[in-house]
Amino acid sequence: MSSKPIGIFDSGIGGLTVCRAIHDMMPKEDIIYFGDTARFPYGTRSQETIIKYSREIVNYLISKDVKMIVIACNTASAAALDTLRAENNIDIVGVIEAGAKAACSKYKENSIGVIATRATVNSNSYKKAIANINPNINVVQQQATLFVSLAEEGMTETEIAKLTAKEYLEEMYSNGVRTLILGCTHFPLLKKSISAVYPDMNLIDTGIEIAHEVKSILTQKNQLQNSANKVIGSFELYASDITDSMQSLKDIFFGANSAKLSKLVI
């Protein structure tokens, strides 16, 4: 057993979906979360810049003596995961591997769809991850950058969100895709709107999938917090810039009177 916290980071507010999923699955774990809202979005940055930002955040989380780091950002997972693993002697997991595994285990048709930021799509990270599991699966990708803005603005269950879903997904759906990886941690916030337009689409929520992976790793290494004296874990929530949308989303997930969201410049 380890009482050390789990470190989680994202480029913005989307990683709170991962934070919540991990808390729901492992409620005794302490969590330190950092959202790099001042430098958001990562999806339009170069790989070199994304690695630089991610390295700075990882160094901070390691200074807080975390037992594992979760990259709750598809863009950073695609661009920086291998580099960060090579540079650090700590378990670092990314959402792409978890999402790919889940999609491959659940799909029933010939193709798997992926919606993500432009940087994640251009990296072909999901294509590579799925090919490593099953090279016979066809992967159809679509950048859906507007979904990020809709999530950041809290416009996740609006007619605009539904129209945007139709614009991004209609061709994919028409071509038979029925399993869709939500390849950005902002996108689970739009699940209701996507399902309203495509009710038979099997949506792969990478936040839930990575929570399963984190629990599996901690269990295997006997690091899962299971003290009988502990009822619920603590949260330390930080952002490089506290936006109204992040504060609002924090209140939705954790309650207005729960964990405080603090500004932290790394």
C-alpha positions as CSV (number, residue, x, y, z in Angstrom):
1,M,0.0,0.0,0.0
2,S,1.2,3.5,-0.7
3,S,-0.3,6.7,0.8
4,K,1.4,8.9,-1.8
5,P,-0.9,10.9,-4.1
6,I,-1.6,10.4,-7.8
7,G,-0.5,13.2,-10.1
8,I,-2.7,14.2,-13.0
9,F,-2.2,16.9,-15.6
10,D,-3.9,18.3,-18.7
11,S,-3.7,21.4,-20.9
12,G,-6.9,22.7,-19.5
13,I,-10.2,21.7,-17.9
14,G,-10.8,18.5,-19.7
15,G,-8.6,16.5,-17.4
16,L,-11.0,17.0,-14.6
17,T,-13.1,14.3,-16.3
18,V,-10.1,11.9,-15.7
19,C,-9.7,13.2,-12.2
20,R,-13.3,12.5,-11.4
21,A,-13.2,9.0,-13.0
22,I,-10.1,8.0,-11.0
23,H,-11.7,9.4,-7.8
24,D,-15.0,7.5,-8.4
25,M,-13.1,4.2,-9.0
26,M,-10.5,4.7,-6.2
27,P,-12.1,7.0,-3.7
28,K,-9.4,6.7,-1.1
29,E,-6.6,7.9,-3.4
30,D,-5.2,11.4,-2.8
31,I,-5.0,13.4,-6.1
32,I,-3.0,16.4,-7.2
33,Y,-4.3,17.9,-10.5
34,F,-2.8,20.6,-12.6
35,G,-4.5,22.2,-15.6
36,D,-2.3,24.3,-17.8
37,T,-5.0,26.8,-18.7
38,A,-2.6,29.7,-19.2
39,R,-0.9,27.9,-22.1
40,F,-4.1,26.2,-23.4
41,P,-4.6,24.8,-26.1
42,Y,-1.8,22.3,-26.6
43,G,-3.4,21.0,-29.8
44,T,-2.1,23.9,-31.9
45,R,1.5,23.7,-30.5
46,S,4.6,22.1,-31.9
47,Q,5.8,18.8,-30.5
48,E,8.9,20.5,-29.1
49,T,6.7,23.0,-27.1
50,I,4.3,20.3,-25.9
51,I,7.3,18.3,-24.5
52,K,8.7,21.4,-22.9
53,Y,5.4,22.2,-21.1
54,S,4.8,18.6,-20.1
55,R,8.3,18.2,-18.7
56,E,7.9,21.3,-16.5
57,I,4.6,19.9,-15.1
58,V,6.0,16.4,-14.5
59,N,9.0,17.9,-12.7
60,Y,6.6,19.8,-10.4
61,L,4.4,16.7,-9.7
62,I,7.5,14.6,-8.9
63,S,8.5,17.3,-6.4
64,K,5.2,16.7,-4.7
65,D,6.2,13.0,-4.2
66,V,3.5,11.4,-6.3
67,K,3.5,7.7,-6.9
68,M,2.2,7.8,-10.5
69,I,1.6,10.5,-13.1
70,V,-1.4,10.4,-15.5
71,I,-1.2,12.5,-18.6
72,A,-4.9,13.4,-18.9
73,C,-4.3,15.1,-22.3
74,N,-4.4,13.3,-25.6
75,T,-2.2,15.8,-27.3
76,A,0.5,15.6,-24.6
77,S,0.2,11.8,-24.5
78,A,0.8,11.7,-28.2
79,A,3.7,14.1,-28.2
80,A,5.5,13.7,-24.9
81,L,4.7,10.3,-23.3
82,D,7.7,8.4,-24.6
83,T,10.1,11.2,-23.8
84,L,8.8,11.6,-20.3
85,R,9.0,7.9,-19.6
86,A,12.6,7.8,-20.8
87,E,13.5,10.7,-18.6
88,N,11.8,9.7,-15.3
89,N,11.9,6.7,-13.0
90,I,8.1,6.7,-12.2
91,D,5.0,5.2,-13.8
92,I,3.6,7.6,-16.3
93,V,0.5,6.6,-18.2
94,G,-1.3,8.3,-21.1
95,V,-4.9,8.2,-22.3
96,I,-4.2,7.0,-25.8
97,E,-3.1,3.5,-24.9
98,A,-6.1,3.0,-22.6
99,G,-8.5,4.3,-25.2
100,A,-7.1,2.1,-27.9
101,K,-7.3,-1.0,-25.8
102,A,-10.9,-0.3,-24.8
103,A,-12.0,0.4,-28.4
104,C,-10.4,-2.8,-29.7
105,S,-12.1,-4.9,-27.0
106,K,-15.5,-3.4,-27.7
107,Y,-15.8,-2.8,-31.4
108,K,-18.0,-5.1,-33.6
109,E,-17.7,-3.5,-37.0
110,N,-14.8,-3.1,-39.4
111,S,-13.7,0.5,-38.4
112,I,-13.0,2.5,-35.3
113,G,-13.5,6.2,-35.3
114,V,-11.4,8.7,-33.5
115,I,-12.2,12.4,-32.9
116,A,-9.4,14.5,-31.4
117,T,-7.4,17.7,-31.7
118,R,-5.6,18.4,-34.9
119,A,-2.2,17.6,-33.2
120,T,-3.4,14.2,-31.9
121,V,-4.9,13.3,-35.3
122,N,-1.7,14.4,-37.1
123,S,0.4,12.3,-34.8
124,N,-1.5,9.2,-35.8
125,S,-1.0,8.0,-32.2
126,Y,-4.4,6.2,-32.1
127,K,-3.8,4.5,-35.4
128,K,-0.5,3.2,-34.2
129,A,-1.8,2.1,-30.8
130,I,-4.7,0.2,-32.4
131,A,-2.5,-1.3,-35.1
132,N,-0.2,-2.7,-32.3
133,I,-3.3,-4.5,-30.9
134,N,-5.1,-5.5,-34.1
135,P,-3.6,-4.4,-37.4
136,N,-6.7,-5.5,-39.3
137,I,-8.9,-2.7,-37.8
138,N,-9.4,0.3,-40.0
139,V,-9.1,3.6,-38.1
140,V,-11.0,6.7,-39.3
141,Q,-9.8,10.0,-37.8
142,Q,-11.4,13.4,-37.6
143,Q,-10.2,16.5,-35.9
144,A,-12.9,18.1,-33.8
145,T,-11.2,21.2,-32.4
146,L,-14.5,23.1,-32.0
147,F,-15.6,20.6,-29.4
148,V,-12.7,21.9,-27.2
149,S,-14.1,25.4,-27.3
150,L,-17.6,24.3,-26.7
151,A,-16.4,22.4,-23.6
152,E,-14.4,25.3,-22.3
153,E,-17.4,27.6,-22.8
154,G,-19.8,25.3,-21.0
155,M,-21.8,24.8,-24.2
156,T,-21.9,21.0,-24.1
157,E,-25.6,20.3,-24.3
158,T,-26.8,22.9,-26.8
159,E,-28.1,22.9,-30.3
160,I,-24.8,24.2,-31.4
161,A,-23.0,21.2,-29.9
162,K,-25.4,18.8,-31.7
163,L,-24.9,20.6,-35.0
164,T,-21.2,20.5,-34.5
165,A,-21.4,16.7,-33.7
166,K,-23.3,16.2,-37.0
167,E,-20.8,18.2,-39.0
168,Y,-17.8,16.3,-37.6
169,L,-19.3,12.8,-37.5
170,E,-21.9,12.4,-40.3
171,E,-19.5,11.1,-42.9
172,M,-17.8,8.8,-40.4
173,Y,-21.2,7.5,-39.3
174,S,-22.4,7.1,-42.9
175,N,-19.4,4.9,-43.6
176,G,-20.3,2.5,-40.9
177,V,-18.4,3.6,-37.8
178,R,-20.2,2.7,-34.7
179,T,-17.4,2.7,-32.1
180,L,-15.9,6.2,-31.5
181,I,-13.0,7.1,-29.3
182,L,-13.4,10.5,-27.6
183,G,-9.7,11.3,-28.2
184,C,-9.6,14.5,-26.1
185,T,-10.4,14.7,-22.4
186,H,-12.7,17.6,-23.1
187,F,-15.0,15.4,-25.3
188,P,-16.7,13.3,-22.7
189,L,-18.4,16.5,-21.6
190,L,-20.2,16.3,-25.0
191,K,-21.3,12.7,-24.7
192,K,-25.0,13.6,-24.3
193,S,-25.0,15.8,-27.4
194,I,-23.2,13.2,-29.5
195,S,-25.5,10.5,-28.3
196,A,-28.6,12.6,-29.1
197,V,-27.5,12.8,-32.7
198,Y,-26.1,9.2,-33.0
199,P,-27.8,7.1,-30.2
200,D,-26.3,3.8,-31.5
201,M,-22.7,5.1,-31.4
202,N,-20.6,3.3,-28.8
203,L,-18.5,6.1,-27.2
204,I,-15.2,5.2,-25.7
205,D,-14.6,7.6,-22.7
206,T,-10.8,7.7,-22.3
207,G,-11.2,9.0,-18.7
208,I,-13.0,5.9,-17.5
209,E,-10.6,3.7,-19.4
210,I,-7.5,5.2,-18.0
211,A,-9.0,5.0,-14.5
212,H,-9.2,1.2,-15.0
213,E,-5.5,1.2,-16.1
214,V,-4.4,3.2,-13.2
215,K,-6.2,0.9,-10.7
216,S,-4.7,-2.2,-12.4
217,I,-1.1,-0.8,-12.2
218,L,-1.4,0.3,-8.6
219,T,-3.0,-3.1,-7.6
220,Q,-0.2,-5.0,-9.3
221,K,2.5,-3.0,-7.5
222,N,0.7,-3.1,-4.2
223,Q,0.4,0.7,-4.2
224,L,-3.3,1.1,-4.0
225,Q,-4.5,3.1,-1.0
226,N,-6.7,0.8,1.0
227,S,-6.3,1.9,4.6
228,A,-9.3,0.9,6.7
229,N,-8.8,4.2,8.5
230,K,-9.3,6.3,5.4
231,V,-12.7,7.0,4.1
232,I,-12.0,9.4,1.2
233,G,-9.0,10.9,-0.5
234,S,-8.1,14.5,-0.7
235,F,-7.8,16.8,-3.8
236,E,-5.3,19.5,-4.6
237,L,-6.5,21.2,-7.7
238,Y,-4.3,23.7,-9.5
239,A,-4.4,25.7,-12.7
240,S,-1.9,28.1,-14.3
241,D,-4.8,30.5,-14.9
242,I,-8.2,30.2,-13.2
243,T,-10.9,30.7,-15.8
244,D,-14.6,31.0,-15.2
245,S,-15.2,27.8,-17.2
246,M,-12.7,25.8,-15.1
247,Q,-14.1,27.1,-11.9
248,S,-17.6,26.2,-13.1
249,L,-16.6,22.7,-14.1
250,K,-14.8,22.1,-10.9
251,D,-18.0,23.0,-9.0
252,I,-20.0,20.6,-11.2
253,F,-17.6,17.7,-10.6
254,F,-16.6,18.3,-7.0
255,G,-19.1,20.8,-5.5
256,A,-18.8,24.5,-4.9
257,N,-17.7,23.9,-1.2
258,S,-15.3,21.0,-1.8
259,A,-11.7,21.1,-3.1
260,K,-10.3,24.6,-3.7
261,L,-9.0,25.5,-7.1
262,S,-5.7,27.4,-6.7
263,K,-3.5,29.3,-9.2
264,L,-0.1,27.9,-9.7
265,V,2.5,29.1,-12.2
266,I,5.1,26.5,-13.0
